[in-house]
Amino acid sequence: MGLVKTAEEIHALRQAGRMNAKVHEQVSAALQPGVTGVELEQIALRVMKEMGATSSFPEWTDFPSAICVSVNEQVGHGIPSKTPLREGDIVTIDVGLSYGGMHSDAAATYPVGEVDESAQRLMQATKRALYRGIAAARDGARVSDISSAIYLDVKSAGYETVRHAFGHGIGTALHEDPQIANFGPPGRGPGLRAGMVVAIEPVVTAGMRYTRTLDDGWTTVTVDGAFAAHFEHTVLITEAGPEILTRASSDTDPVGDLENCGELALTVRTDKLGPIHVRRMKEADRAAMVDLVHRTMDPILMEAWGRRSQPNELFGDPSAEAWVCALDSGEMVGFVIFVMGASLHVNTLVVSPSCQRTGLGRALMTELEGVARRRQLSAVELWVQENNATAIAFYEKLGFVVVGKPYFRTLHMRKTL
C-alpha cells in the first residue's frame, strides 16, 4: 500500500517533478538525426547538475546510465549508445530524478525528424492511454481502475500493452507500493487516497506484447521487431483530482478532461489589456499573491474585522487548488483559490484593480462552474464580507444568493447547479 505523503514531502516531490520536466525539455530539444544516446545522456546529466539533482537509476536499480534511451523496437531500459539516431526513428527517454530526498519518474517517446504515420499513431495512442490512466487516479478509486482505463484505451486503438511493465508508487524510493499493471479489470487492488503519489506508465507495442532481453542484461525488445512507445508521469492524488508533477509546459493533454493537471488552456481576452492567461499556481507565485491580496483586500478586511489578510489563510489548506492570472509580460493580475468537496468552495478570488470590469472575474467563475459540473458537484459557494458591496453585487449577477452568515460580518453565498 502506498504511503500518504506529508506536506513537506509533497513540496519536495513537486520540485523533483518540475526538474524532471526540465530534463525532458532539454533532452528532447536536442533530438535530431545524427545525435547519439550518449550525447543525450550528457545533456541530462548537465541539466541535473545545474539544478542540484541526481539520477535515481544508478542508485536504486544499478542501471549503468543516468537515463534510459530506448529506440524503435526497444521496449525499455535502453542503455545510451554511441550509435547515431536516424530520421524516422522513435526514441523513448526515461528519466528518474532525485532531489531533496524524493524521486520523480517520467518517460516520453519522441520522433526523430519525420516519422511515418504508423509510428505517429502508436505514440499518440500511448500518450492518450497514459492520460486515461491519470484521469482514473482519484481519491477513493482503486489501483486497477487505472489499469483498466489504460488497457481499454490501448485495445480500442488496436495495440497491446506489455504485461511485465508496471507503474508504481514513488517517493523516498524510486519504486514503492503499489504496483500498477497496464491491464486488468477495474475495482480491484489497494484503494487510492489523497496524498499518495504514483508513477503511471503504459508501455504499448504495435505488434505482439511479448518481449525478450538483450545480452546487455537490461534492454528489452519486442520479439517481432514491432515499434514500442512508453509514456510516464509522476502523479499526486488530491481530493480535487490528479495533479501531474512531471508535466512540461509543452505537454498537451490528448484527453482534454484533466482540468486539474498542468497548465490550464484558458485565455481571457480584454480590449484594455490584451490576453490574460490562466495557469496553475507555482511556488514562486506566493509572494506576489500575498502582495496582491494586501493591495486589494486589506481595506475591506480592516473595516470588517480590524486586521489584514494572513498568508496562512491563503495557503493553509493542502487540498486547495490555485489558479493564477497573468499578462503576456508575466505580471500577475489576479488569482483564485478553491476547494472541492460536496460543492466547489471558492476560498479567495482576487482581481487587480487594473483588470476589474474586463470580464476576467466572470470568466474565472464560469470556468469554475464548468469544473464543478464535470465533477457532478451540487453547487459553487463562497464567503464574502458584508461590507464588500461590489463583490456581493458581482456574485448576485452571476446567480448567487445569500444563504447564511457563517461568522462575524460575513455572508455565505451559494449558486446551485
Secondary structure, 3 states (H helix, E strand, C coil): CCCCCCHHHHHHHHHHHHHHHHHHHHHHHCCCCCCEHHHHHHHHHHHHHHHCCEECHHHHHCCCCCEEEEECCEEECCCCCCCECCCCCEEEEEEEEEECCEEEEEEEEEECCCCCHHHHHHHHHHHHHHHHHHHCCCCCCEHHHHHHHHHHHHHHCCCEECCCCCEEECCCCCCEEEEECCCCCCCCCCECCCCCEEEECCEEECCCCCEEECCCCCCEEECCCCCEEECEEEEEEECCEEEECCCCCCCCCCCCCCCCCCCCCCEEEECCCEEEEEEECCHHHHHHHHHHHHHHHHHHHHHHHCCCCCHHHHHCCCCCEEEEEECCCCCEEEEEEEEECCCEEEEEEEECHHHCCCCHHHHHHHHHHHHHHHCCCCEEEEEEECCCHHHHHHHHHCCCEEEECCCCCEEEEEEEC
